[in-house]
Amino acid sequence: MEKYWDIIKHSYSGYWDYILQELMFKNYWDNYFYGLIGISVLVWALEICFPWRKDQAIFRKDFWLDTFYMFFNFFLLNLIILIALSNTAAQLFNDVLGLIGLELANLQLFDVDDLPLALGLLIFFIVSDFVQWNTHRLLHRVPILWKFHQVHHSVKEMGFAAHLRYHWMEPIIYKSLLYIPIAIIGGYDAQQVAIVHFSALAIGHLNHANLGWDYGPLKYLLNNPKMHIWHHAKALPDHVRYGVNFGLTLSLWDYLFKTDYIPSEGKDIELGFPGDESFPTDFIHQEIYPFGKS
């Protein structure tokens, strides 16, 4: 137990030092703090210049709530729980493998350092996006997971910051299911991961933005605002009642596995989920809602 306690302590101190370095511009290529701000301001500017729903206010409904969610989920959540939990769970998983005579390194399919940089990044991106697409489907199909995911679907007006309105349990679920596949193709350094991460962040912001874009022929490859708004539709027909358009970055998976659904333009459809009239509207109550009675 002492080993795990040391991991937790070092995780907290290490992440705090990392945040300070970010704030003081000591990290450049993988500075997530200012990277988040820069991408958010850029996509917000696109919303202002090219609004799809022209009567939607620049400071739309829940704009400030979603902005708080952005910074809480991107930084404070990591400081409070995710880093320590991730590091401890990774060590525990490795220890369990050791009990049965295995090492994670022996399960690794290949070393990405032996591959060209672009190919290694492409493999990392495709594997992580596909695992997250499947995880997203689980969030809609498993009742207890759906209760957590309802926080994200409580958005009533779409805007870039809605991308990061989600319950703190969601990244735990995503990271847990992603750990083994990524470990098997591991070997990526921080700057390589940052490239994929910022690309996914930008596309995710655009998907939730007040923009009427579908990227033309690229819509069959990349998720886009016109496709993703149907994922947030309040009313769906019975044959897709568990959700549609689950892609995070790539729309490709939805077209391949027949979960795509764009029956019309969707600009003015009602967003949310059945029964959201009684869903909490403030941060604290949204966070504790999934743990209450059904």
N, C-alpha and C positions, 0 to 999 in steps of 0.2 A: 504493500500500500504506500510505503514511503516513496517508492519510485514514481508512482502516479501523482502523488502530492507534489513532488518536485517538478514534474512535467507541467502541472497546473500553474504553479508559482512562476516558473520560467516563461510560460506562455503569456501570462498577464504582463509581466515586466517587459518581455520582449516586444509584445504588441504595442504597449504604451510608448516605448522608445521609438518604435516604427512610426507611430502616429505623429510624434514630435518631429521626426525627420521629415515626414511629409509636409507638415505645416511650415517648416523652416526651409523648404525647397532643397533639401539634401538628397531627395530622390527625384530623378528627372524622367527617365523613360517609363517607369512604372509608378508614377505618383497618382494614386487612385483618388486622393482628395481633390486636387485641382483638376484632375482629369474628369471627374464627375461633374464638377462645376462648369468646366469648359464645354463639355458635350451638352449639358442641360441648357446652358445659355444659348448655344447655337441652335438646338432644336426648338427651344422656346421662340427664338427670333424667327425661325421658319414658320411656326404657328401664327405669329403675329402678322408676318408678311403675306402668307398664303393660307388663310384660314379656310377650312372646308365648311364648317358650320359658322357662317359669318355673324350670326346673332349670339354666338357664345362669347362670354366675357373673357378678356385677357386673363384676369384673375378669376377663373371659373370656380364653380362650386367645389369646395374642399381643396382649393389650390394650396393653401398653407398647411392643411393636414397632410397632404401628399408630399409636400416639400419636407416636412418634419420626418415623415416615414423614410424618405430618401436618405437623409443623413443618419437617422437612427439605424436603419437596416444595413446601410453600407459601412458604417464605422462603429457606432456605439454597441450594436449587437455583437460585432466581433469582439469588442473589448470585454463585454459583459459575460459572454458564454461561448461563442462559436470556436474561437481559437483554442481555448483550453479544452473544450469538449472534443474537437477534432483531433488534437494531438494526443489526448488521453485515449480516445477510441482507437486511433491508429496503432498506438503502442499495445493496447489490449488485444487487438486483432492479431498483431504480429506475435504476441506471446501465446495466444491460442494456437496459432499455426505451429509455433515451436513445440507445443505439447504433443503434436501429432507428427513431429519430425519434418516439418516443412518450413521453408523460408519464402517470404514474398518475392525476393529476388529470383528464386528458382522458378516462379510462376510467370515471370516477365517474358513476353513473347519476343521482344527485340529491344535493342538499345537505340533510342532515337538519335543519340549522338553519332551513330553510324550512318544516319540518313541525311540527305540534303535538308537544309533548314526549312524550305517551303513545304517539302513533303511531310516532314515531321509535324509541322504546325497544322497542315491539312488533316492528317490522321487524328491529331488531338482534337481538333475542332469538330470533325465529323462524329467521332465516337462520343464526345461529351454532349453534343447537341442531340444525338439520337437517344442517349440514355435519359437526358432531360425531357425529351418529347414523351417518352414512355412514362416517366415519373409524373409529368403533367397530366397524362391520361389517368393515372392512379389517383391523383388528387380529386378528380371528378367522379371516379367510379366507387371509391371506398368511402363510406359514409363519414367515418371519423376524420379522414383526411380532407374531405369536402368541407367540413366545419371550419378547418383552418383556412382553406382556400377561399371561403366566402368573404374573408376580409378583402382580398384582392378584387373580388367580383362585386363588392359593395359600391364601386365607383359608379356614379350616375352621370358624370360628364367627362369625356375622355380628354386627356392632356398628357404631355410627356412625363410628368411626375407620377402619374398613376402607375407607371411601369414598376416602381419600387414600393407601392403600397402592398405589403403582404405581411402575414403573421410570422413571428419569429421562429415558429416551428418549421416553416417551409424550407429554409435553407438547411436545416438539420436533416430533413428528409432527402432533399436533393443531394447534399454532400455525402450522406450515408450510402445512397444507392450508386453514387458516382465513384466512390473511393476505389473499389476493386478494379473496375474497368480501366480507370486512369492509372492505377498502380501497375497494372499489367503492361501498359504501354508507357511507363514512366520515364523520367530522365529530363524533364523540361525545366529550364531555368526561369527565373522570375520575369525577365524581359520577354521571353517567348510567350509565356502565359498571358502577360499584359497585352500583347498584340491581339490575341483572340478575345480576351476579356473586354477590351475597349471596343472592339468591333461588335461584339454581342450587345454591349451596353448601348451603343449608338443605334443599332437596329431596333432594340427593345424600346428605346425612347421614341423612335420614329413610329413604331407600331401603335403606340398609345397616343400619339400626338393628334392634334386637330388638323390633320392633313388628308386630302383626298387622293392619295397616290397609291398606285399598285405596281409601278416600275415596268409596265408593259410586259414583254415576254419574260422578264426576270421574275414575274410574280409566281411562276411555277417553281422557282428556286428559293426566293427570299420571302419571308413573311413580310407583310406590308399593312398600312393602316386600313385599307378597304377590306382586307381579309380578316384582320384581327378584331375589327369592331364587331363582327358576327360572333366571335368567341365570347364577347361580353353581352350578347343579346339576352334580354330578360325572357323572351318567349321563343321557344324552339319547338318544332314538331316532334312528335313522339319518337320517330325513328332516329333522332339525334339528341334525345333528351339528356344524355350524359355529357353533352358538349361537342364542340366542333373546333376545327382549326387550332390544334394544340401546339403548333410549331412555335418555338421561341425565336430562333434566328432563321432556320430553314423552313420553308413551306413544303419542301420536297416530300417530307415524310407523310404529310396529310394527303397529298395527291397520290402517293404510292399506296397508302393503306386505306384510302377511301374515307378519310375523316374530314375532307374539305367540304365547305358549305358556304356559298356566296349566292343566295337566291336573287338578290337585287343590290342596288347601290349601298343601302344601309346607312346613309348619312344621318338620318333622323330617327333611327330605331330607338326604342326604350332600352336602357342598359340596366343591368342588375341581375337579380334572380328572384324566383317566386317567394314571396314572404319577406322581402327585404324592407318592407315598410316598418317592421319591428326590429330591424337590425340596428345596433348602436351606431351613433354618428361621431363619437369621440374616440381618441386613441386608446385610453385605458380600458374602456368597456369593450372595444373591439378586440383587444389583446386577451381579455379574460373570457370573452363570449364562448369560444369553443370548449371551455372546461365546465360550462354551466349545464343545466338540464336541457334536454332536447325540447 
